[in-house]
Amino acid sequence: MIGVIQFPGSCDERDAVAAAQRVGDARLVWHEETDLSGLDGVIVPGGFSYGDYLRAGAIARFSPAMEAVSRFAADGGAVLGICNGFQVLCEAGLLPGALLPNEGLRFICRQVELIAEDFSGPFGSDIAPGDRLSIPVKHMSGRYFAPDDQLNRLEADGLIAFRYAPGANPNGSVRDVAGVVNDAGNVLGLMPHPEHAVDPLTGSDDGLALFRALAAAQQPAPA
Amino acid sequence: MKAKVLIRPKEGILDPQGKAVERALPALGFDGVHDVRVGRLVELETDDPSRLDDLCEKLLANPLIEDFEVEVEQ
């Protein structure tokens, strides 16, 4: 069972549930829930949790469900953060870096090409390094940032999961970074929306690989 | 006790909002203005100003991308 966290202001949680249900079972998890037992994987979905007040993701990280997600991740559970979910995971310190307002100061909504990197963990199981994925982005604050020394370490340790294809960087992200994983590889965040790329009818089903990986994840054993 | 927290983008981080403001100024006749940076100001009242730095680091600012200054009004 995959749990999709629902914050006040989330807007992509139902699409994430629908995408996950194509490959397994999924349910919503209200932001006040703290019991994640029985879940094999967690999705922190896109949207504008708590109105994006202060900074995108800054307030959501303190919600009861997010504290449970932090424990879930620490126990080795698979966590996928999409767009606002990526921002939340960075703010929570579960992923390195931060997301800044787009370089062009505009909301961007379009299909982009991603290139998969060689990254470890459950999310890479169905994706080969160099694979090109066509997945839409839609965000206002998607400019990935980390200091140079940290980026060097992320690259050396294989923690960059996805980059925008050359020339396709929509938001000014450093080194074209579109998604990263944590050291253990069980937490992945990305700005593009794989849940909107699960059916050829709407342009691409390249996003399904991430949901298949999540559906195959094992329930974590609490420490 | 009243306090003000001034939060600004860290040195070296591109601030597109500041750039947009900077580019708009000459059109209004304000020449010679450079390095515009846009931050934000948080005003609050607190019983325990000793915890303000901690509060800023945990919530009001993201230390990876922002600097902050706390000013307590006596």
Interface residues (C-beta under 8 A of the other chain):
Chain A: L54 R55 A58 I59 F62 E91 G97 A98 L100 P101 N102 E103 G104 L105 F145 A146 P147 G172
Chain B: I13 L14 P16 Q17 A20 L59 L60 N62 L64 I65
